Amino acid sequence: MRFILGFVLGLVAGYCAVLFGWVAYTNLMGSHHFEGAAAMQVAFFFAPLGGLLAALVLGVWWQKSKR
């Protein structure tokens, strides 16, 4: 049960971290993509990949850290 909770929390947190990190990066660097192709690539490829990685790490970490 602890793994599932860690997995879900890691998935949401990892996705949000990558997506909002990309938005912050493009705003700070002054990048402008008229068609939004880069944002679509981040939203549908890199953010889910980052979310999956964070989910696996957090799920395994919470499972191993039994109190």
Gaussian input, Z-matrix of N, CA and C with variables (Angstrom, degrees):
# hf/3-21g

backbone

0 1
 N
 C     1     B1
 C     2     B2     1     A1
 N     3     B3     2     A2     1     D1
 C     4     B4     3     A3     2     D2
 C     5     B5     4     A4     3     D3
 N     6     B6     5     A5     4     D4
 C     7     B7     6     A6     5     D5
 C     8     B8     7     A7     6     D6
 N     9     B9     8     A8     7     D7
 C    10    B10     9     A9     8     D8
 C    11    B11    10    A10     9     D9
 N    12    B12    11    A11    10    D10
 C    13    B13    12    A12    11    D11
 C    14    B14    13    A13    12    D12
 N    15    B15    14    A14    13    D13
 C    16    B16    15    A15    14    D14
 C    17    B17    16    A16    15    D15
 N    18    B18    17    A17    16    D16
 C    19    B19    18    A18    17    D17
 C    20    B20    19    A19    18    D18
 N    21    B21    20    A20    19    D19
 C    22    B22    21    A21    20    D20
 C    23    B23    22    A22    21    D21
 N    24    B24    23    A23    22    D22
 C    25    B25    24    A24    23    D23
 C    26    B26    25    A25    24    D24
 N    27    B27    26    A26    25    D25
 C    28    B28    27    A27    26    D26
 C    29    B29    28    A28    27    D27
 N    30    B30    29    A29    28    D28
 C    31    B31    30    A30    29    D29
 C    32    B32    31    A31    30    D30
 N    33    B33    32    A32    31    D31
 C    34    B34    33    A33    32    D32
 C    35    B35    34    A34    33    D33
 N    36    B36    35    A35    34    D34
 C    37    B37    36    A36    35    D35
 C    38    B38    37    A37    36    D36
 N    39    B39    38    A38    37    D37
 C    40    B40    39    A39    38    D38
 C    41    B41    40    A40    39    D39
 N    42    B42    41    A41    40    D40
 C    43    B43    42    A42    41    D41
 C    44    B44    43    A43    42    D42
 N    45    B45    44    A44    43    D43
 C    46    B46    45    A45    44    D44
 C    47    B47    46    A46    45    D45
 N    48    B48    47    A47    46    D46
 C    49    B49    48    A48    47    D47
 C    50    B50    49    A49    48    D48
 N    51    B51    50    A50    49    D49
 C    52    B52    51    A51    50    D50
 C    53    B53    52    A52    51    D51
 N    54    B54    53    A53    52    D52
 C    55    B55    54    A54    53    D53
 C    56    B56    55    A55    54    D54
 N    57    B57    56    A56    55    D55
 C    58    B58    57    A57    56    D56
 C    59    B59    58    A58    57    D57
 N    60    B60    59    A59    58    D58
 C    61    B61    60    A60    59    D59
 C    62    B62    61    A61    60    D60
 N    63    B63    62    A62    61    D61
 C    64    B64    63    A63    62    D62
 C    65    B65    64    A64    63    D63
 N    66    B66    65    A65    64    D64
 C    67    B67    66    A66    65    D65
 C    68    B68    67    A67    66    D66
 N    69    B69    68    A68    67    D67
 C    70    B70    69    A69    68    D68
 C    71    B71    70    A70    69    D69
 N    72    B72    71    A71    70    D70
 C    73    B73    72    A72    71    D71
 C    74    B74    73    A73    72    D72
 N    75    B75    74    A74    73    D73
 C    76    B76    75    A75    74    D74
 C    77    B77    76    A76    75    D75
 N    78    B78    77    A77    76    D76
 C    79    B79    78    A78    77    D77
 C    80    B80    79    A79    78    D78
 N    81    B81    80    A80    79    D79
 C    82    B82    81    A81    80    D80
 C    83    B83    82    A82    81    D81
 N    84    B84    83    A83    82    D82
 C    85    B85    84    A84    83    D83
 C    86    B86    85    A85    84    D84
 N    87    B87    86    A86    85    D85
 C    88    B88    87    A87    86    D86
 C    89    B89    88    A88    87    D87
 N    90    B90    89    A89    88    D88
 C    91    B91    90    A90    89    D89
 C    92    B92    91    A91    90    D90
 N    93    B93    92    A92    91    D91
 C    94    B94    93    A93    92    D92
 C    95    B95    94    A94    93    D93
 N    96    B96    95    A95    94    D94
 C    97    B97    96    A96    95    D95
 C    98    B98    97    A97    96    D96
 N    99    B99    98    A98    97    D97
 C   100   B100    99    A99    98    D98
 C   101   B101   100   A100    99    D99
 N   102   B102   101   A101   100   D100
 C   103   B103   102   A102   101   D101
 C   104   B104   103   A103   102   D102
 N   105   B105   104   A104   103   D103
 C   106   B106   105   A105   104   D104
 C   107   B107   106   A106   105   D105
 N   108   B108   107   A107   106   D106
 C   109   B109   108   A108   107   D107
 C   110   B110   109   A109   108   D108
 N   111   B111   110   A110   109   D109
 C   112   B112   111   A111   110   D110
 C   113   B113   112   A112   111   D111
 N   114   B114   113   A113   112   D112
 C   115   B115   114   A114   113   D113
 C   116   B116   115   A115   114   D114
 N   117   B117   116   A116   115   D115
 C   118   B118   117   A117   116   D116
 C   119   B119   118   A118   117   D117
 N   120   B120   119   A119   118   D118
 C   121   B121   120   A120   119   D119
 C   122   B122   121   A121   120   D120
 N   123   B123   122   A122   121   D121
 C   124   B124   123   A123   122   D122
 C   125   B125   124   A124   123   D123
 N   126   B126   125   A125   124   D124
 C   127   B127   126   A126   125   D125
 C   128   B128   127   A127   126   D126
 N   129   B129   128   A128   127   D127
 C   130   B130   129   A129   128   D128
 C   131   B131   130   A130   129   D129
 N   132   B132   131   A131   130   D130
 C   133   B133   132   A132   131   D131
 C   134   B134   133   A133   132   D132
 N   135   B135   134   A134   133   D133
 C   136   B136   135   A135   134   D134
 C   137   B137   136   A136   135   D135
 N   138   B138   137   A137   136   D136
 C   139   B139   138   A138   137   D137
 C   140   B140   139   A139   138   D138
 N   141   B141   140   A140   139   D139
 C   142   B142   141   A141   140   D140
 C   143   B143   142   A142   141   D141
 N   144   B144   143   A143   142   D142
 C   145   B145   144   A144   143   D143
 C   146   B146   145   A145   144   D144
 N   147   B147   146   A146   145   D145
 C   148   B148   147   A147   146   D146
 C   149   B149   148   A148   147   D147
 N   150   B150   149   A149   148   D148
 C   151   B151   150   A150   149   D149
 C   152   B152   151   A151   150   D150
 N   153   B153   152   A152   151   D151
 C   154   B154   153   A153   152   D152
 C   155   B155   154   A154   153   D153
 N   156   B156   155   A155   154   D154
 C   157   B157   156   A156   155   D155
 C   158   B158   157   A157   156   D156
 N   159   B159   158   A158   157   D157
 C   160   B160   159   A159   158   D158
 C   161   B161   160   A160   159   D159
 N   162   B162   161   A161   160   D160
 C   163   B163   162   A162   161   D161
 C   164   B164   163   A163   162   D162
 N   165   B165   164   A164   163   D163
 C   166   B166   165   A165   164   D164
 C   167   B167   166   A166   165   D165
 N   168   B168   167   A167   166   D166
 C   169   B169   168   A168   167   D167
 C   170   B170   169   A169   168   D168
 N   171   B171   170   A170   169   D169
 C   172   B172   171   A171   170   D170
 C   173   B173   172   A172   171   D171
 N   174   B174   173   A173   172   D172
 C   175   B175   174   A174   173   D173
 C   176   B176   175   A175   174   D174
 N   177   B177   176   A176   175   D175
 C   178   B178   177   A177   176   D176
 C   179   B179   178   A178   177   D177
 N   180   B180   179   A179   178   D178
 C   181   B181   180   A180   179   D179
 C   182   B182   181   A181   180   D180
 N   183   B183   182   A182   181   D181
 C   184   B184   183   A183   182   D182
 C   185   B185   184   A184   183   D183
 N   186   B186   185   A185   184   D184
 C   187   B187   186   A186   185   D185
 C   188   B188   187   A187   186   D186
 N   189   B189   188   A188   187   D187
 C   190   B190   189   A189   188   D188
 C   191   B191   190   A190   189   D189
 N   192   B192   191   A191   190   D190
 C   193   B193   192   A192   191   D191
 C   194   B194   193   A193   192   D192
 N   195   B195   194   A194   193   D193
 C   196   B196   195   A195   194   D194
 C   197   B197   196   A196   195   D195
 N   198   B198   197   A197   196   D196
 C   199   B199   198   A198   197   D197
 C   200   B200   199   A199   198   D198

   B1=1.4504
   B2=1.5272
   B3=1.3392
   B4=1.4641
   B5=1.5240
   B6=1.3374
   B7=1.4559
   B8=1.5252
   B9=1.3191
   B10=1.4650
   B11=1.5297
   B12=1.3135
   B13=1.4585
   B14=1.5280
   B15=1.3251
   B16=1.4602
   B17=1.5113
   B18=1.3343
   B19=1.4596
   B20=1.5250
   B21=1.3188
   B22=1.4710
   B23=1.5271
   B24=1.3217
   B25=1.4688
   B26=1.5329
   B27=1.3157
   B28=1.4583
   B29=1.5139
   B30=1.3236
   B31=1.4606
   B32=1.5247
   B33=1.3201
   B34=1.4708
   B35=1.5265
   B36=1.3247
   B37=1.4686
   B38=1.5256
   B39=1.3148
   B40=1.4630
   B41=1.5168
   B42=1.3347
   B43=1.4607
   B44=1.5257
   B45=1.3334
   B46=1.4678
   B47=1.5208
   B48=1.3253
   B49=1.4657
   B50=1.5226
   B51=1.3290
   B52=1.4673
   B53=1.5240
   B54=1.3176
   B55=1.4684
   B56=1.5246
   B57=1.3345
   B58=1.4624
   B59=1.5240
   B60=1.3170
   B61=1.4706
   B62=1.5180
   B63=1.3340
   B64=1.4686
   B65=1.5272
   B66=1.3194
   B67=1.4635
   B68=1.5268
   B69=1.3212
   B70=1.4638
   B71=1.5238
   B72=1.3202
   B73=1.4678
   B74=1.5269
   B75=1.3187
   B76=1.4609
   B77=1.5276
   B78=1.3179
   B79=1.4710
   B80=1.5210
   B81=1.3213
   B82=1.4692
   B83=1.5209
   B84=1.3196
   B85=1.4600
   B86=1.5291
   B87=1.3164
   B88=1.4588
   B89=1.5148
   B90=1.3079
   B91=1.4602
   B92=1.5222
   B93=1.3213
   B94=1.4515
   B95=1.5190
   B96=1.3151
   B97=1.4641
   B98=1.5192
   B99=1.3148
   B100=1.4570
   B101=1.5267
   B102=1.3137
   B103=1.4594
   B104=1.5261
   B105=1.3127
   B106=1.4476
   B107=1.5067
   B108=1.3232
   B109=1.4615
   B110=1.5234
   B111=1.3109
   B112=1.4658
   B113=1.5243
   B114=1.3111
   B115=1.4676
   B116=1.5217
   B117=1.3166
   B118=1.4631
   B119=1.5183
   B120=1.3221
   B121=1.4590
   B122=1.5281
   B123=1.3070
   B124=1.4640
   B125=1.5224
   B126=1.3215
   B127=1.4603
   B128=1.5199
   B129=1.3376
   B130=1.4580
   B131=1.5191
   B132=1.3373
   B133=1.4596
   B134=1.5229
   B135=1.3231
   B136=1.4605
   B137=1.5250
   B138=1.3251
   B139=1.4619
   B140=1.5381
   B141=1.3386
   B142=1.4716
   B143=1.5296
   B144=1.3161
   B145=1.4600
   B146=1.5334
   B147=1.3212
   B148=1.4576
   B149=1.5181
   B150=1.3241
   B151=1.4534
   B152=1.5185
   B153=1.3277
   B154=1.4582
   B155=1.5222
   B156=1.3063
   B157=1.4621
   B158=1.5273
   B159=1.3251
   B160=1.4647
   B161=1.5298
   B162=1.3287
   B163=1.4572
   B164=1.5190
   B165=1.3165
   B166=1.4583
   B167=1.5247
   B168=1.3087
   B169=1.4693
   B170=1.5270
   B171=1.3178
   B172=1.4628
   B173=1.5260
   B174=1.3247
   B175=1.4535
   B176=1.5135
   B177=1.3266
   B178=1.4665
   B179=1.5227
   B180=1.3243
   B181=1.4652
   B182=1.5259
   B183=1.3390
   B184=1.4632
   B185=1.5216
   B186=1.3354
   B187=1.4615
   B188=1.5190
   B189=1.3417
   B190=1.4495
   B191=1.5229
   B192=1.3189
   B193=1.4773
   B194=1.5228
   B195=1.3027
   B196=1.4677
   B197=1.5196
   B198=1.2925
   B199=1.4585
   B200=1.4965
   A1=111.40
   A2=115.53
   A3=118.99
   A4=110.58
   A5=117.17
   A6=120.17
   A7=110.72
   A8=116.59
   A9=120.30
   A10=110.81
   A11=117.21
   A12=120.49
   A13=111.00
   A14=117.28
   A15=120.88
   A16=112.07
   A17=116.52
   A18=121.07
   A19=111.02
   A20=116.52
   A21=120.19
   A22=111.04
   A23=116.51
   A24=119.57
   A25=111.25
   A26=116.50
   A27=120.12
   A28=112.64
   A29=116.45
   A30=120.72
   A31=111.21
   A32=115.64
   A33=119.74
   A34=110.77
   A35=116.58
   A36=119.87
   A37=111.62
   A38=117.77
   A39=120.81
   A40=112.25
   A41=116.54
   A42=120.54
   A43=110.62
   A44=115.47
   A45=119.79
   A46=111.84
   A47=117.29
   A48=120.38
   A49=111.17
   A50=117.17
   A51=119.89
   A52=110.62
   A53=117.26
   A54=120.49
   A55=111.87
   A56=116.92
   A57=119.58
   A58=111.61
   A59=116.82
   A60=120.17
   A61=111.25
   A62=115.89
   A63=120.18
   A64=110.96
   A65=117.27
   A66=120.83
   A67=110.37
   A68=117.05
   A69=120.47
   A70=111.02
   A71=116.86
   A72=120.60
   A73=111.56
   A74=117.27
   A75=119.40
   A76=111.53
   A77=117.61
   A78=119.67
   A79=111.67
   A80=116.88
   A81=119.66
   A82=112.18
   A83=117.15
   A84=120.78
   A85=113.22
   A86=116.79
   A87=120.17
   A88=113.45
   A89=117.31
   A90=121.60
   A91=109.80
   A92=116.42
   A93=121.08
   A94=108.70
   A95=115.99
   A96=121.45
   A97=107.02
   A98=115.03
   A99=120.12
   A100=111.95
   A101=117.22
   A102=119.86
   A103=112.95
   A104=118.65
   A105=121.63
   A106=114.76
   A107=117.98
   A108=120.73
   A109=111.71
   A110=118.32
   A111=121.16
   A112=110.67
   A113=117.00
   A114=120.16
   A115=110.95
   A116=117.95
   A117=120.78
   A118=110.93
   A119=116.35
   A120=120.03
   A121=110.56
   A122=116.97
   A123=120.14
   A124=110.00
   A125=118.42
   A126=121.55
   A127=113.29
   A128=117.15
   A129=119.13
   A130=114.74
   A131=118.90
   A132=119.81
   A133=112.57
   A134=117.29
   A135=120.23
   A136=113.19
   A137=118.64
   A138=120.43
   A139=111.57
   A140=120.44
   A141=118.20
   A142=113.05
   A143=116.98
   A144=120.08
   A145=110.38
   A146=117.41
   A147=121.38
   A148=111.55
   A149=117.19
   A150=121.02
   A151=112.22
   A152=116.67
   A153=120.43
   A154=111.42
   A155=117.08
   A156=120.74
   A157=111.06
   A158=116.93
   A159=120.57
   A160=110.80
   A161=117.63
   A162=121.35
   A163=111.28
   A164=117.26
   A165=120.18
   A166=111.54
   A167=116.34
   A168=120.00
   A169=110.66
   A170=117.37
   A171=120.23
   A172=111.65
   A173=117.40
   A174=119.97
   A175=112.44
   A176=117.17
   A177=120.79
   A178=110.35
   A179=116.45
   A180=119.96
   A181=111.03
   A182=117.47
   A183=120.31
   A184=111.68
   A185=117.35
   A186=120.25
   A187=111.04
   A188=117.36
   A189=121.45
   A190=112.57
   A191=117.83
   A192=120.70
   A193=110.46
   A194=116.73
   A195=120.92
   A196=109.13
   A197=116.25
   A198=121.25
   A199=111.06
   D1=-36.99
   D2=179.57
   D3=-65.97
   D4=-35.19
   D5=179.26
   D6=-64.93
   D7=-42.63
   D8=-178.47
   D9=-65.04
   D10=-43.06
   D11=178.01
   D12=-63.31
   D13=-44.76
   D14=177.43
   D15=-64.11
   D16=-37.52
   D17=179.61
   D18=-64.21
   D19=-46.50
   D20=-178.74
   D21=-66.10
   D22=-44.76
   D23=179.05
   D24=-64.74
   D25=-40.31
   D26=177.74
   D27=-65.85
   D28=-36.81
   D29=179.23
   D30=-63.53
   D31=-47.17
   D32=-179.53
   D33=-68.15
   D34=-44.98
   D35=-178.20
   D36=-67.10
   D37=-40.75
   D38=179.31
   D39=-65.64
   D40=-42.38
   D41=178.62
   D42=-62.12
   D43=-48.02
   D44=-179.22
   D45=-64.53
   D46=-38.78
   D47=-179.49
   D48=-63.51
   D49=-44.45
   D50=-179.70
   D51=-68.69
   D52=-45.16
   D53=-177.41
   D54=-64.98
   D55=-49.46
   D56=-179.14
   D57=-72.13
   D58=-28.51
   D59=173.02
   D60=-63.05
   D61=-41.29
   D62=177.84
   D63=-65.74
   D64=-41.66
   D65=178.66
   D66=-63.25
   D67=-43.68
   D68=178.71
   D69=-64.76
   D70=-41.25
   D71=179.42
   D72=-62.36
   D73=-45.73
   D74=-178.79
   D75=-68.41
   D76=-33.31
   D77=176.95
   D78=-69.98
   D79=-40.17
   D80=179.80
   D81=-69.14
   D82=-35.59
   D83=-178.14
   D84=-87.09
   D85=-6.26
   D86=178.25
   D87=72.95
   D88=26.00
   D89=-179.14
   D90=-77.52
   D91=140.46
   D92=179.07
   D93=-133.50
   D94=118.46
   D95=177.07
   D96=-114.38
   D97=108.70
   D98=-174.24
   D99=-63.54
   D100=-43.82
   D101=-175.30
   D102=-85.70
   D103=-17.34
   D104=177.80
   D105=81.71
   D106=19.20
   D107=-178.06
   D108=-65.47
   D109=-38.90
   D110=179.76
   D111=-67.86
   D112=-39.32
   D113=178.74
   D114=-67.26
   D115=-36.45
   D116=177.14
   D117=-66.85
   D118=-38.26
   D119=178.10
   D120=-64.86
   D121=-40.95
   D122=178.49
   D123=-69.15
   D124=-44.17
   D125=-175.68
   D126=-67.47
   D127=-32.85
   D128=-174.35
   D129=-110.13
   D130=-5.25
   D131=176.84
   D132=-126.26
   D133=-60.01
   D134=-173.52
   D135=-72.59
   D136=-39.66
   D137=179.92
   D138=-67.17
   D139=-44.81
   D140=174.94
   D141=-64.28
   D142=-33.52
   D143=177.30
   D144=-66.51
   D145=-43.58
   D146=176.14
   D147=-65.49
   D148=-37.26
   D149=176.94
   D150=-65.30
   D151=-40.22
   D152=178.50
   D153=-66.67
   D154=-41.21
   D155=177.84
   D156=-63.82
   D157=-45.87
   D158=178.47
   D159=-65.16
   D160=-35.71
   D161=179.26
   D162=-64.93
   D163=-44.02
   D164=179.09
   D165=-65.65
   D166=-43.28
   D167=-179.56
   D168=-64.51
   D169=-48.17
   D170=-177.88
   D171=-68.87
   D172=-37.97
   D173=178.72
   D174=-64.18
   D175=-44.70
   D176=178.33
   D177=-67.37
   D178=-40.26
   D179=-179.08
   D180=-63.75
   D181=-43.89
   D182=179.04
   D183=-67.60
   D184=-34.33
   D185=178.61
   D186=-67.37
   D187=-38.42
   D188=-178.64
   D189=-75.03
   D190=-28.27
   D191=-175.59
   D192=-91.18
   D193=69.11
   D194=178.25
   D195=-77.30
   D196=137.09
   D197=-177.64
   D198=-91.07

